[in-house]
Amino acid sequence: MSDFELNGLVDDAKKGDEFALGKLCEYFYGKVYRFLFYKVSNIEDAEDLTSEVCLRAVKALKHQNGSIEAWIFRIASNILTDFYRRRSVRKVVENRNDIDEKMFAKNNGNESLLLQRELQQKLAHLTKEQQDVIVLKFIEGYETKEIADILGKPEGAIRALQFRALAALKKEYVKQD
């Protein structure tokens, strides 16, 4: 979806167009779900948190300014922080056998699913900010400037986080071999 189309949907949704609102939720649901899933490693929690993001976004949409994508991912990040605070949970590497295959792209096979699981385990060794950058850049496909907007950091900081995250991931993969 182009920026023009996305902005048009946002404007229509702010005016009360339920169809536009539904299209916005549909557009962002998968992106937000994947972002959260890589953080919580649990299908049910990721679904619940994604629904909560959609609900909060719908309630606050009239007050939204700036980049809709940055705004949505800030909501997701805040909800994730609240989730960990409520549960007093620290990140733990889990070897999950119940990953929902529907979550991944339609044409992914078992090999791809195994690679997704492996990446998820490796990401758990990174800092929260490094995880955010890697997921947004390489899984969601955002550009550095967009990631900077989403995370509220300068582009240089995003590039540095990406560099350190990739170096740390490389060490994890070398350690495995």
PEKAFEN-V172617 format. One record per residue. N is the residue number from 1. RES is the residue in one small letter. PHI is phi in degrees with one decimal (none if undefined). Layout:
n = {N/N}
res = {RES/RES}
phi = {PHI/PHI}
This chain:
n = {1/2/3/4/5/6/7/8/9/10/11/12/13/14/15/16/17/18/19/20/21/22/23/24/25/26/27/28/29/30/31/32/33/34/35/36/37/38/39/40/41/42/43/44/45/46/47/48/49/50/51/52/53/54/55/56/57/58/59/60/61/62/63/64/65/66/67/68/69/70/71/72/73/74/75/76/77/78/79/80/81/82/83/84/85/86/87/88/89/90/91/92/93/94/95/96/97/98/99/100/101/102/103/104/105/106/107/108/109/110/111/112/113/114/115/116/117/118/119/120/121/122/123/124/125/126/127/128/129/130/131/132/133/134/135/136/137/138/139/140/141/142/143/144/145/146/147/148/149/150/151/152/153/154/155/156/157/158/159/160/161/162/163/164/165/166/167/168/169/170/171/172/173/174/175/176/177}
res = {m/s/d/f/e/l/n/g/l/v/d/d/a/k/k/g/d/e/f/a/l/g/k/l/c/e/y/f/y/g/k/v/y/r/f/l/f/y/k/v/s/n/i/e/d/a/e/d/l/t/s/e/v/c/l/r/a/v/k/a/l/k/h/q/n/g/s/i/e/a/w/i/f/r/i/a/s/n/i/l/t/d/f/y/r/r/r/s/v/r/k/v/v/e/n/r/n/d/i/d/e/k/m/f/a/k/n/n/g/n/e/s/l/l/l/q/r/e/l/q/q/k/l/a/h/l/t/k/e/q/q/d/v/i/v/l/k/f/i/e/g/y/e/t/k/e/i/a/d/i/l/g/k/p/e/g/a/i/r/a/l/q/f/r/a/l/a/a/l/k/k/e/y/v/k/q/d}
phi = {none/-74.5/-60.6/-61.9/-63.8/-62.3/-63.8/-63.9/-62.4/-62.0/-60.2/-64.2/-64.9/-64.0/-86.5/99.6/-73.5/-67.5/-62.9/-63.1/-62.4/-62.6/-64.3/-62.8/-61.2/-62.6/-63.4/-89.5/-55.3/-62.7/-64.1/-67.4/-59.3/-61.8/-56.9/-72.5/-60.4/-66.2/-91.1/-104.3/56.5/-142.5/-59.7/-63.8/-63.9/-61.9/-65.0/-61.7/-65.4/-64.1/-63.0/-65.4/-60.4/-60.2/-62.8/-63.6/-64.9/-62.5/-65.1/-105.3/-56.7/-62.0/-99.7/-71.6/-133.0/77.8/-68.1/-64.3/-66.7/-61.7/-62.8/-62.2/-71.3/-66.9/-60.3/-60.1/-64.3/-66.1/-65.9/-63.7/-61.2/-60.8/-58.5/-69.8/-64.6/-61.2/-94.1/48.0/-101.0/-102.5/-64.3/-130.0/-75.5/-118.7/-97.3/-91.4/-102.3/-111.5/-65.6/-73.6/-65.5/-63.9/-62.6/-85.2/-53.8/-57.8/-98.5/-73.4/-101.6/-62.0/-62.4/-64.4/-62.4/-64.3/-65.3/-63.0/-61.6/-63.2/-62.1/-59.7/-67.0/-68.4/-61.7/-63.0/-87.1/-94.4/-70.8/-57.6/-64.3/-64.5/-59.5/-57.1/-63.0/-63.7/-64.8/-67.2/-78.2/-98.4/-100.3/-89.7/82.2/-76.2/-79.4/-57.3/-62.2/-64.8/-64.0/-60.1/-64.6/-63.2/-91.6/67.2/-129.5/-67.4/-57.8/-60.5/-67.1/-65.6/-62.6/-65.5/-61.1/-62.3/-60.4/-66.8/-66.2/-65.4/-64.1/-66.2/-63.7/-59.5/-61.5/-63.7/-72.3/-66.9/-59.5/-67.1/-76.5}
